[in-house]
Amino acid sequence: MKSGEALFSLDPVGQPALQKLAADARRRFDALPATEKKRVADFLDGKMCDACGLGHVAVLERYIAHQSDWIAEVLVMHLGSIPYSVSDVWMAEIDAKLGAQLPVSSKKQLLGTLEMRTDATLVFRFTFYWKDAANGGSLALEFPKAGATYAEVLALAPGLAPGQSRVLYRDTDGIVNDRP
């Protein structure tokens, strides 16, 4: 999915196993009768959700993005007031136990979310460190479409469309993007 945002895209299965599962799914799909394949195509392409007017794929993408944002907020709210001297020890223990099983780098830092409003304004929301607490406060920086740095900020989340948001990460080399 396009907006899985890492919190839901991590899978402890290795890449070869995932490729085998994908090939098996493709073989099962190819074996379906033409009428069943048409039902799948209708579901993905033409059918619209009565409640919001979006296609089913767009609804699923929006749902996953919302769930990712929600879990990030829960983590910040529950762990935000804990001093870094305590939480850093926890993170080191988690990294040691799970790091080798993750299919993506576990060393990336979650920075915040980048959202595009319907008027194409970009809004970067983040929580910042203050007085030894992870949740020193929250800020939202706005970048209007006519702004000087708009293109640079939008390049951090390629393909971001109005109404969508993406989680931004910083890797150990200081590179910021939307890839977990």
C-alpha positions in Angstrom: 0.0 0.0 0.0 1.2 3.5 -0.8 0.8 5.0 2.7 1.7 2.1 4.9 4.1 4.4 6.9 6.3 1.7 8.4 4.2 1.1 11.5 2.1 -1.2 9.5 4.5 -2.1 6.8 7.1 -4.0 8.9 6.9 -7.7 8.4 9.3 -10.1 10.1 9.3 -12.4 7.1 12.3 -12.1 4.9 12.2 -10.8 1.3 12.5 -14.3 -0.4 9.5 -15.5 1.7 7.5 -12.4 0.7 8.3 -13.0 -3.0 7.2 -16.6 -2.7 3.9 -15.5 -1.1 3.4 -12.9 -3.8 4.0 -15.5 -6.5 1.6 -18.0 -4.9 -1.1 -15.3 -4.7 -0.5 -14.4 -8.4 -0.9 -18.1 -9.3 -4.1 -18.4 -7.3 -5.4 -15.3 -9.0 -4.5 -16.5 -12.5 -6.3 -19.7 -11.8 -9.6 -17.9 -11.0 -12.4 -18.0 -13.6 -12.8 -14.9 -15.7 -16.0 -13.8 -13.9 -14.1 -13.8 -10.5 -11.2 -11.8 -12.1 -13.8 -9.3 -13.3 -15.2 -9.0 -9.8 -11.7 -8.2 -8.5 -11.2 -5.6 -11.3 -14.6 -4.0 -10.6 -13.7 -3.8 -6.9 -10.4 -2.2 -7.5 -11.4 0.1 -10.4 -15.0 1.0 -10.6 -16.9 0.5 -7.4 -17.2 3.5 -5.2 -17.8 3.7 -1.4 -21.3 5.0 -0.9 -20.3 6.8 2.4 -17.4 8.9 1.0 -17.4 8.5 -2.8 -13.9 7.1 -2.9 -12.8 3.9 -4.5 -12.1 1.0 -2.2 -8.4 1.1 -2.7 -8.4 4.8 -1.7 -10.5 4.0 1.3 -8.1 1.3 2.4 -5.1 3.7 1.9 -6.8 6.4 3.9 -7.6 3.9 6.7 -4.0 2.6 6.9 -2.7 6.2 6.9 -5.1 7.1 9.7 -4.1 4.0 11.8 -0.4 4.8 11.4 -1.0 8.4 12.5 -3.1 7.2 15.5 -0.5 4.7 16.7 2.3 7.4 16.4 0.2 9.8 18.5 -0.5 7.1 21.1 3.2 6.3 21.4 4.1 10.0 21.8 1.3 10.6 24.3 2.2 7.6 26.5 6.0 7.7 26.2 6.5 11.5 25.6 7.0 12.5 29.2 9.6 9.8 30.0 13.2 11.1 30.2 15.5 10.1 27.4 17.9 8.5 29.8 15.2 5.9 30.6 13.7 5.5 27.1 17.1 5.2 25.4 17.8 2.1 27.5 14.4 0.6 26.4 15.1 1.4 22.8 18.5 -0.2 22.9 17.0 -3.4 24.3 14.3 -3.4 21.7 16.8 -2.8 18.9 18.9 -5.7 20.2 16.0 -8.1 20.3 14.2 -7.1 17.1 16.7 -5.3 14.9 17.9 -8.4 13.0 14.3 -9.4 12.2 13.1 -6.2 10.6 13.2 -5.9 6.8 13.9 -2.1 7.1 16.5 -0.1 9.0 15.5 0.2 12.7 17.9 3.1 13.2 15.6 5.7 11.5 14.2 8.5 13.7 10.5 9.3 13.3 10.3 13.1 12.8 6.6 13.8 12.3 3.9 13.8 9.6 3.8 15.8 6.4 0.2 16.6 5.3 -1.0 18.2 2.1 -4.2 20.2 2.6 -6.8 20.5 -0.1 -5.4 23.9 -1.1 -2.0 22.2 -1.6 -0.5 23.8 1.5 2.0 21.5 3.2 1.8 21.1 7.0 4.6 19.4 8.9 3.5 18.4 12.4 6.0 17.2 15.0 6.6 16.9 18.7 9.9 18.2 20.1 12.3 17.5 22.9 12.4 19.9 25.9 13.9 19.6 29.4 14.7 15.9 29.1 11.2 15.0 28.0 10.4 13.6 24.5 7.1 15.5 24.5 8.2 19.1 25.2 5.5 20.4 22.9 4.0 20.1 19.4 4.3 22.4 16.4 2.9 22.6 12.9 5.0 24.3 10.2 3.0 25.4 7.2 4.5 25.7 3.7 2.2 27.5 1.2 2.4 26.4 -2.4 3.9 29.8 -3.4 6.6 29.5 -0.7 10.3 29.4 -1.5 10.9 26.0 0.1 7.7 24.3 -1.0 9.3 22.1 -3.7 12.1 21.1 -1.4 9.6 20.0 1.4 7.3 18.2 -1.1 10.3 16.3 -2.4 10.5 14.6 1.0 7.2 12.7 0.3 7.0 12.3 -3.5 3.5 11.7 -4.8 1.8 13.3 -1.8 -1.7 14.4 -2.9 -4.2 16.8 -1.3 -5.8 15.2 1.8 -3.0 12.7 2.3 -0.3 12.6 4.9 3.0 10.7 5.3 5.3 10.0 8.2 8.8 11.5 7.7 12.0 9.8 9.0 15.6 10.7 9.3 18.2 8.0 8.8 21.6 7.8 10.5 23.2 9.8 7.7 20.7 12.7 8.3 18.7 12.1 5.1 15.0 12.9 5.6 12.3 11.1 3.5 9.1 9.1 3.8 10.7 5.7 3.5 10.8 3.6 6.7 
